[in-house]
Amino acid sequence: MSSSVLFEDIFEFKEIDKDGKKFDRVSRVTGTSENYEMELVLDINVDIYPVEVSTKFSLVLASTLNLDGTPDDGVFDPSGKKTLADKYDYVMYGKVFKYAEEKSPSTKISVFISYGGLLMMLKGDPRNLQGIDLDTRIYLLLRKV
């Protein structure tokens, strides 16, 4: 992982719209990770990035798209220089708006991120979510594997 990558794992979609479809172009997917036993709930624009149950994908949370790890200003750069986004199919930029901790039977943390109204919840061991703090600006990058 580069210094800009805060979290990376392989997930499998387990369910899509389990509570019913609320929006035409958005689906809420749930999944679990292979390496860190994380739980994921994620809203995805399925017009742009169609998804199916049992699909495996790489999910990365990063603080910047710059390959050298230098901070960016969160504004689109039309220069055409190579970025981390070039290696992925679906990218969103958002902000951590809530952090919740569970203590039973073992400590788990839930991180809630809003990507312009599309929401994500990532839940698991706090050691795997270090560097992701409240009000952190963060990129989500997805790629099917």
Summary of the structure (lengths in Angstrom):
residues: 145
radius of gyration: 14.9
end to end distance: 17.3
largest distance: 49.8
contacts: 406
relative contact order: 0.25
helix: 6%
strand: 48%
